[in-house]
Amino acid sequence: MKNMRLARCLAAAAVLLLALAGCAEVSETVPQEVSAAFKDGQKLYVLTSALNLRQCPSTDCRILRVLKHGDIVLSTGDRRGWSKVETAAGGVRGWVATRYLGADPNQAPPPVKRASEPPPLPKEQWGAPGGAPPPVKEQYGK
């Protein structure tokens, strides 16, 4: 009877160890509650050399951390070009610009937007060089 109990306890312990061994593929840096979401394809990679993780979805918000190219994040929501994410290493939560995230770490980063020059004023607002300005139309009656 005593041997039977011992055998059952050993069998239960073996089953428990095997169940826990199946979880070994999840990185130790990923919190357990997040690991299931990473397996479901929510994992994204930072595509640019430096990406600001911010407290809220605006460039006016405080920078919590600077993420590096190839860092893994879990996207938990989107808002107007911003993604709410949690970092795989450290579990820090914040907002990043969505355009700098991708499903493949080897994906090319998006092109950098350069500040463009303002468009030229319409020609009718300019007078002839050295000449008088164009006549002004009366818009209001007398």
Helices and strands as residue ranges (DSSP letters): H 2-21, G 22-25, H 32-37, I 38-42, E 43-46, E 50-54, E 63-68, E 72-79, E 82-87, E 93-97, G 98-100, E 101-102, G 123-125
